[in-house]
């Protein structure tokens, strides 16, 4: 499972096929997948940060300085208190997928 599949689940294969990435040489394909995964991680982070209140944002900044195992647990704790965050992230991803697919369609 690549990073994009971890982020998008079953949508990842459909997106890769729709973008014609499956036809690329393996090295190029891996690069594009990594770039897309980074892009979606940035989108998730941005969406999360925009939905934190001031206190949660302070806690989040402090959590980012922790070792990864502690950081992940603390961030999960912080974000679990944000009502509707999962839905907002899902909507942001859906909107971004529409933009990417639309851009690809216009290139064809």
N, CA, C and O atoms as a printed pandas DataFrame, in Angstrom:
     atom_number atom_name residue_name chain_id  residue_number  x_coord  y_coord  z_coord
0              1         N          UNK        A               1    0.856   -1.176    0.000
1              2        CA          UNK        A               1    0.000    0.000    0.000
2              3         C          UNK        A               1    0.902    1.239    0.000
3              4         O          UNK        A               1    1.784    1.376    0.847
4              5         N          UNK        A               2    0.668    2.138   -0.962
5              6        CA          UNK        A               2    1.466    3.361   -1.008
6              7         C          UNK        A               2    0.819    4.454   -0.148
7              8         O          UNK        A               2   -0.293    4.296    0.357
8              9         N          UNK        A               3    1.540    5.551    0.001
9             10        CA          UNK        A               3    1.084    6.636    0.882
10            11         C          UNK        A               3   -0.260    7.206    0.442
11            12         O          UNK        A               3   -1.089    7.566    1.278
12            13         N          UNK        A               4   -0.473    7.287   -0.854
13            14        CA          UNK        A               4   -1.734    7.827   -1.355
14            15         C          UNK        A               4   -2.896    6.903   -1.005
15            16         O          UNK        A               4   -3.972    7.370   -0.631
16            17         N          UNK        A               5   -2.686    5.602   -1.125
17            18        CA          UNK        A               5   -3.734    4.650   -0.773
18            19         C          UNK        A               5   -4.079    4.731    0.709
19            20         O          UNK        A               5   -5.238    4.566    1.088
20            21         N          UNK        A               6   -3.073    4.986    1.549
21            22        CA          UNK        A               6   -3.324    5.125    2.980
22            23         C          UNK        A               6   -4.206    6.335    3.258
23            24         O          UNK        A               6   -5.045    6.305    4.159
24            25         N          UNK        A               7   -4.013    7.405    2.478
25            26        CA          UNK        A               7   -4.784    8.629    2.691
26            27         C          UNK        A               7   -6.183    8.553    2.092
27            28         O          UNK        A               7   -7.158    8.967    2.719
28            29         N          UNK        A               8   -6.274    8.025    0.880
29            30        CA          UNK        A               8   -7.539    8.085    0.149
30            31         C          UNK        A               8   -8.315    6.777    0.132
31            32         O          UNK        A               8   -9.474    6.753   -0.283
32            33         N          UNK        A               9   -7.703    5.706    0.571
33            34        CA          UNK        A               9   -8.377    4.419    0.564
34            35         C          UNK        A               9   -8.728    3.991   -0.847
35            36         O          UNK        A               9   -7.904    4.108   -1.755
36            37         N          UNK        A              10   -9.952    3.494   -1.044
37            38        CA          UNK        A              10  -10.332    2.974   -2.356
38            39         C          UNK        A              10  -10.341    4.038   -3.464
39            40         O          UNK        A              10  -10.278    3.694   -4.645
40            41         N          UNK        A              11  -10.419    5.313   -3.100
41            42        CA          UNK        A              11  -10.403    6.374   -4.110
42            43         C          UNK        A              11   -9.047    6.503   -4.800
43            44         O          UNK        A              11   -8.959    7.042   -5.903
44            45         N          UNK        A              12   -7.994    6.010   -4.156
45            46        CA          UNK        A              12   -6.640    6.178   -4.687
46            47         C          UNK        A              12   -6.486    5.498   -6.043
47            48         O          UNK        A              12   -5.975    6.107   -6.982
48            49         N          UNK        A              13   -6.919    4.251   -6.155
49            50        CA          UNK        A              13   -6.776    3.528   -7.415
50            51         C          UNK        A              13   -7.557    4.203   -8.533
51            52         O          UNK        A              13   -7.066    4.314   -9.657
52            53         N          UNK        A              14   -8.759    4.650   -8.231
53            54        CA          UNK        A              14   -9.582    5.329   -9.237
54            55         C          UNK        A              14   -8.923    6.630   -9.683
55            56         O          UNK        A              14   -8.917    6.950  -10.872
56            57         N          UNK        A              15   -8.371    7.374   -8.738
57            58        CA          UNK        A              15   -7.705    8.629   -9.074
58            59         C          UNK        A              15   -6.485    8.370   -9.949
59            60         O          UNK        A              15   -6.290    9.046  -10.959
60            61         N          UNK        A              16   -5.673    7.407   -9.571
61            62        CA          UNK        A              16   -4.479    7.090  -10.360
62            63         C          UNK        A              16   -4.853    6.666  -11.776
63            64         O          UNK        A              16   -4.204    7.073  -12.740
64            65         N          UNK        A              17   -5.889    5.857  -11.902
65            66        CA          UNK        A              17   -6.331    5.425  -13.229
66            67         C          UNK        A              17   -6.862    6.601  -14.034
67            68         O          UNK        A              17   -6.547    6.746  -15.215
68            69         N          UNK        A              18   -7.662    7.435  -13.398
69            70        CA          UNK        A              18   -8.254    8.580  -14.090
70            71         C          UNK        A              18   -7.188    9.574  -14.558
71            72         O          UNK        A              18   -7.341   10.218  -15.597
72            73         N          UNK        A              19   -6.121    9.690  -13.790
73            74        CA          UNK        A              19   -5.045   10.607  -14.150
74            75         C          UNK        A              19   -4.043    9.982  -15.114
75            76         O          UNK        A              19   -3.117   10.653  -15.569
76            77         N          UNK        A              20   -4.225    8.699  -15.426
77            78        CA          UNK        A              20   -3.319    8.027  -16.357
78            79         C          UNK        A              20   -1.965    7.716  -15.755
79            80         O          UNK        A              20   -0.994    7.497  -16.480
80            81         N          UNK        A              21   -1.894    7.697  -14.462
81            82        CA          UNK        A              21   -0.614    7.478  -13.781
82            83         C          UNK        A              21   -0.155    6.030  -13.909
83            84         O          UNK        A              21    1.044    5.754  -13.906
84            85         N          UNK        A              22   -1.090    5.123  -14.019
85            86        CA          UNK        A              22   -0.730    3.711  -14.149
86            87         C          UNK        A              22    0.088    3.408  -15.384
87            88         O          UNK        A              22    0.790    2.398  -15.424
88            89         N          UNK        A              23    0.016    4.252  -16.383
89            90        CA          UNK        A              23    0.735    4.038  -17.633
90            91         C          UNK        A              23    2.152    4.612  -17.600
91            92         O          UNK        A              23    2.919    4.421  -18.543
92            93         N          UNK        A              24    2.495    5.302  -16.535
93            94        CA          UNK        A              24    3.814    5.929  -16.428
94            95         C          UNK        A              24    4.879    4.891  -16.091
95            96         O          UNK        A              24    4.571    3.830  -15.549
96            97         N          UNK        A              25    6.141    5.205  -16.418
97            98        CA          UNK        A              25    7.233    4.353  -15.927
98            99         C          UNK        A              25    7.197    4.318  -14.405
99           100         O          UNK        A              25    6.808    5.300  -13.774
100          101         N          UNK        A              26    7.593    3.208  -13.814
101          102        CA          UNK        A              26    7.466    2.998  -12.372
102          103         C          UNK        A              26    8.101    4.117  -11.547
103          104         O          UNK        A              26    7.523    4.552  -10.552
104          105         N          UNK        A              27    9.273    4.582  -11.946
105          106        CA          UNK        A              27    9.955    5.635  -11.188
106          107         C          UNK        A              27    9.141    6.932  -11.211
107          108         O          UNK        A              27    9.004    7.587  -10.178
108          109         N          UNK        A              28    8.602    7.309  -12.367
109          110        CA          UNK        A              28    7.777    8.508  -12.479
110          111         C          UNK        A              28    6.479    8.345  -11.689
111          112         O          UNK        A              28    6.017    9.268  -11.018
112          113         N          UNK        A              29    5.914    7.161  -11.787
113          114        CA          UNK        A              29    4.667    6.869  -11.078
114          115         C          UNK        A              29    4.864    7.047   -9.570
115          116         O          UNK        A              29    4.039    7.673   -8.904
116          117         N          UNK        A              30    5.949    6.502   -9.038
117          118        CA          UNK        A              30    6.219    6.620   -7.611
118          119         C          UNK        A              30    6.406    8.075   -7.197
119          120         O          UNK        A              30    5.972    8.483   -6.120
120          121         N          UNK        A              31    7.051    8.849   -8.053
121          122        CA          UNK        A              31    7.262   10.269   -7.766
122          123         C          UNK        A              31    5.927   11.020   -7.716
123          124         O          UNK        A              31    5.691   11.818   -6.810
124          125         N          UNK        A              32    5.062   10.758   -8.693
125          126        CA          UNK        A              32    3.755   11.430   -8.734
126          127         C          UNK        A              32    2.914   11.022   -7.528
127          128         O          UNK        A              32    2.248   11.863   -6.925
128          129         N          UNK        A              33    2.939    9.758   -7.179
129          130        CA          UNK        A              33    2.177    9.281   -6.020
130          131         C          UNK        A              33    2.681    9.968   -4.749
131          132         O          UNK        A              33    1.886   10.392   -3.910
132          133         N          UNK        A              34    3.999   10.073   -4.612
133          134        CA          UNK        A              34    4.564   10.743   -3.423
134          135         C          UNK        A              34    4.160   12.209   -3.385
135          136         O          UNK        A              34    3.841   12.740   -2.321
136          137         N          UNK        A              35    4.173   12.866   -4.543
137          138        CA          UNK        A              35    3.773   14.282   -4.606
138          139         C          UNK        A              35    2.297   14.448   -4.248
139          140         O          UNK        A              35    1.935   15.361   -3.505
140          141         N          UNK        A              36    1.454   13.574   -4.771
141          142        CA          UNK        A              36    0.027   13.638   -4.444
142          143         C          UNK        A              36   -0.203   13.375   -2.958
143          144         O          UNK        A              36   -1.008   14.057   -2.324
144          145         N          UNK        A              37    0.497   12.396   -2.403
145          146        CA          UNK        A              37    0.346   12.085   -0.979
146          147         C          UNK        A              37    0.767   13.282   -0.133
147          148         O          UNK        A              37    0.087   13.631    0.832
148          149         N          UNK        A              38    1.880   13.908   -0.489
149          150        CA          UNK        A              38    2.324   15.107    0.236
150          151         C          UNK        A              38    1.282   16.220    0.137
151          152         O          UNK        A              38    0.983   16.899    1.119
152          153         N          UNK        A              39    0.745   16.391   -1.050
153          154        CA          UNK        A              39   -0.271   17.433   -1.265
154          155         C          UNK        A              39   -1.491   17.185   -0.369
155          156         O          UNK        A              39   -1.990   18.108    0.274
156          157         N          UNK        A              40   -1.961   15.950   -0.332
157          158        CA          UNK        A              40   -3.137   15.651    0.479
158          159         C          UNK        A              40   -2.832   15.737    1.977
159          160         O          UNK        A              40   -3.703   16.118    2.758
160          161         N          UNK        A              41   -1.620   15.390    2.383
161          162        CA          UNK        A              41   -1.249   15.555    3.794
162          163         C          UNK        A              41   -1.241   17.038    4.169
163          164         O          UNK        A              41   -1.683   17.413    5.255
164          165         N          UNK        A              42   -0.739   17.871    3.267
165          166        CA          UNK        A              42   -0.773   19.316    3.508
166          167         C          UNK        A              42   -2.214   19.813    3.620
167          168         O          UNK        A              42   -2.529   20.638    4.478
168          169         N          UNK        A              43   -3.077   19.307    2.752
169          170        CA          UNK        A              43   -4.488   19.688    2.781
170          171         C          UNK        A              43   -5.138   19.278    4.105
171          172         O          UNK        A              43   -5.894   20.050    4.694
172          173         N          UNK        A              44   -4.847   18.080    4.563
173          174        CA          UNK        A              44   -5.398   17.594    5.832
174          175         C          UNK        A              44   -4.896   18.453    6.992
175          176         O          UNK        A              44   -5.665   18.832    7.875
176          177         N          UNK        A              45   -3.609   18.751    6.978
177          178        CA          UNK        A              45   -3.027   19.577    8.044
178          179         C          UNK        A              45   -3.639   20.972    8.039
179          180         O          UNK        A              45   -4.010   21.499    9.088
180          181         N          UNK        A              46   -3.741   21.564    6.858
181          182        CA          UNK        A              46   -4.313   22.907    6.736
182          183         C          UNK        A              46   -5.766   22.930    7.214
183          184         O          UNK        A              46   -6.174   23.835    7.942
184          185         N          UNK        A              47   -6.529   21.944    6.804
185          186        CA          UNK        A              47   -7.933   21.865    7.221
186          187         C          UNK        A              47   -8.030   21.713    8.736
187          188         O          UNK        A              47   -8.868   22.342    9.381
188          189         N          UNK        A              48   -7.176   20.884    9.285
189          190        CA          UNK        A              48   -7.166   20.686   10.730
190          191         C          UNK        A              48   -6.843   21.986   11.456
191          192         O          UNK        A              48   -7.550   22.380   12.384
192          193         N          UNK        A              49   -5.774   22.647   11.029
193          194        CA          UNK        A              49   -5.345   23.878   11.697
194          195         C          UNK        A              49   -6.411   24.968   11.624
195          196         O          UNK        A              49   -6.589   25.733   12.572
196          197         N          UNK        A              50   -7.117   25.037   10.500
197          198        CA          UNK        A              50   -8.158   26.051   10.345
198          199         C          UNK        A              50   -9.369   25.800   11.241
199          200         O          UNK        A              50  -10.195   26.688   11.450
200          201         N          UNK        A              51   -9.461   24.583   11.766
201          202        CA          UNK        A              51  -10.622   24.242   12.585
202          203         C          UNK        A              51  -10.306   24.122   14.070
203          204         O          UNK        A              51  -11.161   23.725   14.862
204          205         N          UNK        A              52   -9.075   24.467   14.446
205          206        CA          UNK        A              52   -8.713   24.443   15.859
206          207         C          UNK        A              52   -8.971   25.811   16.482
207          208         O          UNK        A              52   -8.777   26.842   15.839
208          209         N          UNK        A              53   -9.411   25.809   17.738
209          210        CA          UNK        A              53   -9.535   27.088   18.443
210          211         C          UNK        A              53   -8.142   27.495   18.938
211          212         O          UNK        A              53   -7.179   26.749   18.756
212          213         N          UNK        A              54   -8.033   28.644   19.546
213          214        CA          UNK        A              54   -6.731   29.159   19.968
214          215         C          UNK        A              54   -6.015   28.216   20.935
215          216         O          UNK        A              54   -4.813   27.980   20.808
216          217         N          UNK        A              55   -6.752   27.689   21.889
217          218        CA          UNK        A              55   -6.140   26.782   22.872
218          219         C          UNK        A              55   -5.670   25.486   22.209
219          220         O          UNK        A              55   -4.572   25.004   22.487
220          221         N          UNK        A              56   -6.498   24.932   21.339
221          222        CA          UNK        A              56   -6.114   23.708   20.627
222          223         C          UNK        A              56   -4.910   23.957   19.721
223          224         O          UNK        A              56   -4.046   23.093   19.574
224          225         N          UNK        A              57   -4.862   25.126   19.124
225          226        CA          UNK        A              57   -3.735   25.471   18.255
226          227         C          UNK        A              57   -2.437   25.547   19.063
227          228         O          UNK        A              57   -1.394   25.082   18.606
228          229         N          UNK        A              58   -2.498   26.122   20.242
229          230        CA          UNK        A              58   -1.319   26.170   21.110
230          231         C          UNK        A              58   -0.860   24.754   21.478
231          232         O          UNK        A              58    0.330   24.443   21.431
232          233         N          UNK        A              59   -1.820   23.909   21.842
233          234        CA          UNK        A              59   -1.504   22.519   22.185
234          235         C          UNK        A              59   -0.912   21.782   20.993
235          236         O          UNK        A              59    0.019   20.990   21.140
236          237         N          UNK        A              60   -1.458   22.047   19.817
237          238        CA          UNK        A              60   -0.978   21.407   18.590
238          239         C          UNK        A              60    0.477   21.793   18.320
239          240         O          UNK        A              60    1.302   20.938   17.998
240          241         N          UNK        A              61    0.783   23.077   18.454
241          242        CA          UNK        A              61    2.154   23.542   18.232
242          243         C          UNK        A              61    3.122   22.881   19.206
243          244         O          UNK        A              61    4.228   22.500   18.822
244          245         N          UNK        A              62    2.710   22.744   20.464
245          246        CA          UNK        A              62    3.547   22.065   21.447
246          247         C          UNK        A              62    3.701   20.583   21.108
247          248         O          UNK        A              62    4.780   20.012   21.261
248          249         N          UNK        A              63    2.630   19.978   20.655
249          250        CA          UNK        A              63    2.665   18.552   20.295
250          251         C          UNK        A              63    3.623   18.288   19.150
251          252         O          UNK        A              63    4.238   17.223   19.092
252          253         N          UNK        A              64    3.758   19.232   18.247
253          254        CA          UNK        A              64    4.644   19.056   17.094
254          255         C          UNK        A              64    6.108   18.947   17.514
255          256         O          UNK        A              64    6.941   18.494   16.728
256          257         N          UNK        A              65    6.427   19.348   18.720
257          258        CA          UNK        A              65    7.803   19.284   19.210
258          259         C          UNK        A              65    8.101   17.962   19.930
259          260         O          UNK        A              65    9.245   17.704   20.304
260          261         N          UNK        A              66    7.091   17.140   20.120
261          262        CA          UNK        A              66    7.259   15.868   20.818
262          263         C          UNK        A              66    7.824   14.796   19.880
263          264         O          UNK        A              66    7.743   14.936   18.660
264          265         N          UNK        A              67    8.401   13.720   20.450
265          266        CA          UNK        A              67    8.794   12.576   19.612
266          267         C          UNK        A              67    7.562   12.026   18.898
267          268         O          UNK        A              67    6.443   12.164   19.390
268          269         N          UNK        A              68    7.770   11.404   17.738
269          270        CA          UNK        A              68    6.645   11.028   16.875
270          271         C          UNK        A              68    5.573   10.190   17.565
271          272         O          UNK        A              68    4.386   10.431   17.348
272          273         N          UNK        A              69    5.951    9.218   18.383
273          274        CA          UNK        A              69    4.933    8.387   19.035
274          275         C          UNK        A              69    4.067    9.204   19.985
275          276         O          UNK        A              69    2.850    9.022   20.024
276          277         N          UNK        A              70    4.672   10.090   20.741
277          278        CA          UNK        A              70    3.914   10.956   21.651
278          279         C          UNK        A              70    3.147   12.011   20.863
279          280         O          UNK        A              70    2.010   12.341   21.201
280          281         N          UNK        A              71    3.768   12.538   19.816
281          282        CA          UNK        A              71    3.148   13.572   18.992
282          283         C          UNK        A              71    1.846   13.070   18.387
283          284         O          UNK        A              71    0.820   13.744   18.468
284          285         N          UNK        A              72    1.885   11.888   17.783
285          286        CA          UNK        A              72    0.688   11.349   17.143
286          287         C          UNK        A              72   -0.447   11.163   18.134
287          288         O          UNK        A              72   -1.602   11.471   17.840
288          289         N          UNK        A              73   -0.109   10.658   19.306
289          290        CA          UNK        A              73   -1.127   10.443   20.333
290          291         C          UNK        A              73   -1.725   11.774   20.791
291          292         O          UNK        A              73   -2.940   11.887   20.948
292          293         N          UNK        A              74   -0.881   12.773   21.005
293          294        CA          UNK        A              74   -1.349   14.082   21.468
294          295         C          UNK        A              74   -2.200   14.758   20.403
295          296         O          UNK        A              74   -3.234   15.348   20.719
296          297         N          UNK        A              75   -1.779   14.680   19.150
297          298        CA          UNK        A              75   -2.556   15.298   18.069
298          299         C          UNK        A              75   -3.913   14.615   17.936
299          300         O          UNK        A              75   -4.927   15.274   17.703
300          301         N          UNK        A              76   -3.929   13.305   18.082
301          302        CA          UNK        A              76   -5.208   12.578   18.050
302          303         C          UNK        A              76   -6.111   13.054   19.174
303          304         O          UNK        A              76   -7.312   13.247   18.982
304          305         N          UNK        A              77   -5.532   13.238   20.337
305          306        CA          UNK        A              77   -6.306   13.720   21.492
306          307         C          UNK        A              77   -6.865   15.117   21.220
307          308         O          UNK        A              77   -8.032   15.387   21.505
308          309         N          UNK        A              78   -6.043   15.991   20.675
309          310        CA          UNK        A              78   -6.481   17.366   20.396
310          311         C          UNK        A              78   -7.590   17.377   19.345
311          312         O          UNK        A              78   -8.634   18.001   19.532
312          313         N          UNK        A              79   -7.347   16.682   18.248
313          314        CA          UNK        A              79   -8.296   16.734   17.125
314          315         C          UNK        A              79   -9.588   15.976   17.397
315          316         O          UNK        A              79  -10.610   16.253   16.768
316          317         N          UNK        A              80   -9.556   15.025   18.323
317          318        CA          UNK        A              80  -10.792   14.304   18.639
318          319         C          UNK        A              80  -11.816   15.222   19.296
319          320         O          UNK        A              80  -13.006   14.910   19.317
320          321         N          UNK        A              81  -11.365   16.342   19.829
321          322        CA          UNK        A              81  -12.275   17.299   20.447
322          323         C          UNK        A              81  -12.854   18.315   19.480
323          324         O          UNK        A              81  -13.595   19.209   19.889
324          325         N          UNK        A              82  -12.524   18.189   18.201
325          326        CA          UNK        A              82  -13.015   19.142   17.196
326          327         C          UNK        A              82  -14.223   18.523   16.500
327          328         O          UNK        A              82  -14.092   17.608   15.687
328          329         N          UNK        A              83  -15.396   19.040   16.837
329          330        CA          UNK        A              83  -16.629   18.497   16.253
330          331         C          UNK        A              83  -16.647   18.653   14.741
331          332         O          UNK        A              83  -16.388   19.735   14.213
332          333         N          UNK        A              84  -16.952   17.575   14.060
333          334        CA          UNK        A              84  -17.104   17.613   12.610
334          335         C          UNK        A              84  -15.806   17.683   11.829
335          336         O          UNK        A              84  -15.837   17.876   10.614
336          337         N          UNK        A              85  -14.670   17.533   12.485
337          338        CA          UNK        A              85  -13.387   17.662   11.771
338          339         C          UNK        A              85  -13.228   16.597   10.696
339          340         O          UNK        A              85  -12.797   16.899    9.583
340          341         N          UNK        A              86  -13.568   15.373   11.013
341          342        CA          UNK        A              86  -13.435   14.298   10.023
342          343         C          UNK        A              86  -14.260   14.610    8.773
343          344         O          UNK        A              86  -13.799   14.391    7.652
344          345         N          UNK        A              87  -15.473   15.118    8.965
345          346        CA          UNK        A              87  -16.319   15.477    7.823
346          347         C          UNK        A              87  -15.717   16.621    7.021
347          348         O          UNK        A              87  -15.783   16.621    5.792
348          349         N          UNK        A              88  -15.127   17.601    7.713
349          350        CA          UNK        A              88  -14.510   18.730    7.022
350          351         C          UNK        A              88  -13.289   18.289    6.226
351          352         O          UNK        A              88  -13.063   18.763    5.113
352          353         N          UNK        A              89  -12.510   17.389    6.795
353          354        CA          UNK        A              89  -11.350   16.855    6.075
354          355         C          UNK        A              89  -11.814   16.067    4.858
355          356         O          UNK        A              89  -11.274   16.222    3.763
356          357         N          UNK        A              90  -12.813   15.226    5.059
357          358        CA          UNK        A              90  -13.352   14.441    3.945
358          359         C          UNK        A              90  -13.855   15.363    2.824
359          360         O          UNK        A              90  -13.600   15.105    1.648
360          361         N          UNK        A              91  -14.561   16.424    3.184
361          362        CA          UNK        A              91  -15.073   17.362    2.191
362          363         C          UNK        A              91  -13.936   18.075    1.467
363          364         O          UNK        A              91  -14.000   18.273    0.254
364          365         N          UNK        A              92  -12.896   18.461    2.202
365          366        CA          UNK        A              92  -11.744   19.123    1.585
366          367         C          UNK        A              92  -11.061   18.195    0.584
367          368         O          UNK        A              92  -10.660   18.626   -0.497
368          369         N          UNK        A              93  -10.931   16.927    0.947
369          370        CA          UNK        A              93  -10.328   15.947    0.032
370          371         C          UNK        A              93  -11.202   15.765   -1.198
371          372         O          UNK        A              93  -10.699   15.745   -2.322
372          373         N          UNK        A              94  -12.495   15.632   -0.996
373          374        CA          UNK        A              94  -13.419   15.480   -2.123
374          375         C          UNK        A              94  -13.333   16.677   -3.065
375          376         O          UNK        A              94  -13.290   16.509   -4.284
376          377         N          UNK        A              95  -13.309   17.880   -2.503
377          378        CA          UNK        A              95  -13.207   19.087   -3.325
378          379         C          UNK        A              95  -11.898   19.102   -4.111
379          380         O          UNK        A              95  -11.881   19.466   -5.287
380          381         N          UNK        A              96  -10.821   18.713   -3.471
381          382        CA          UNK        A              96   -9.514   18.694   -4.136
382          383         C          UNK        A              96   -9.474   17.642   -5.242
383          384         O          UNK        A              96   -8.892   17.871   -6.303
384          385         N          UNK        A              97  -10.087   16.501   -4.993
385          386        CA          UNK        A              97  -10.159   15.472   -6.029
386          387         C          UNK        A              97  -10.913   15.985   -7.256
387          388         O          UNK        A              97  -10.519   15.707   -8.388
388          389         N          UNK        A              98  -11.980   16.724   -7.036
389          390        CA          UNK        A              98  -12.741   17.297   -8.148
390          391         C          UNK        A              98  -11.876   18.263   -8.954
391          392         O          UNK        A              98  -11.922   18.268  -10.184
392          393         N          UNK        A              99  -11.087   19.083   -8.254
393          394        CA          UNK        A              99  -10.208   20.043   -8.934
394          395         C          UNK        A              99   -9.156   19.308   -9.759
395          396         O          UNK        A              99   -8.912   19.658  -10.914
396          397         N          UNK        A             100   -8.541   18.304   -9.175
397          398        CA          UNK        A             100   -7.498   17.543   -9.871
398          399         C          UNK        A             100   -8.084   16.837  -11.096
399          400         O          UNK        A             100   -7.487   16.859  -12.172
400          401         N          UNK        A             101   -9.239   16.219  -10.933
401          402        CA          UNK        A             101   -9.878   15.522  -12.055
402          403         C          UNK        A             101  -10.290   16.495  -13.144
403          404         O          UNK        A             101  -10.144   16.202  -14.331
404          405         N          UNK        A             102  -10.798   17.638  -12.751
405          406        CA          UNK        A             102  -11.188   18.666  -13.729
406          407         C          UNK        A             102   -9.980   19.174  -14.491
407          408         O          UNK        A             102  -10.046   19.357  -15.707
408          409         N          UNK        A             103   -8.883   19.401  -13.798
409          410        CA          UNK        A             103   -7.651   19.863  -14.459
410          411         C          UNK        A             103   -7.167   18.821  -15.451
411          412         O          UNK        A             103   -6.757   19.156  -16.562
412          413         N          UNK        A             104   -7.212   17.567  -15.054
413          414        CA          UNK        A             104   -6.786   16.482  -15.959
414          415         C          UNK        A             104   -7.691   16.424  -17.187
415          416         O          UNK        A             104   -7.207   16.245  -18.305
416          417         N          UNK        A             105   -8.983   16.573  -16.993
417          418        CA          UNK        A             105   -9.931   16.519  -18.115
418          419         C          UNK        A             105   -9.664   17.648  -19.097
419          420         O          UNK        A             105   -9.787   17.457  -20.307
420          421         N          UNK        A             106   -9.301   18.823  -18.593
421          422        CA          UNK        A             106   -9.039   19.953  -19.469
422          423         C          UNK        A             106   -7.734   19.766  -20.245
423          424         O          UNK        A             106   -7.572   20.315  -21.335
424          425         N          UNK        A             107   -6.807   18.989  -19.681
425          426        CA          UNK        A             107   -5.550   18.721  -20.386
426          427         C          UNK        A             107   -5.731   17.741  -21.539
427          428         O          UNK        A             107   -4.942   17.722  -22.483
428          429         N          UNK        A             108   -6.779   16.930  -21.451
429          430        CA          UNK        A             108   -7.033   15.938  -22.516
430          431         C          UNK        A             108   -7.667   16.535  -23.708
431          432         O          UNK        A             108   -7.940   15.831  -24.680
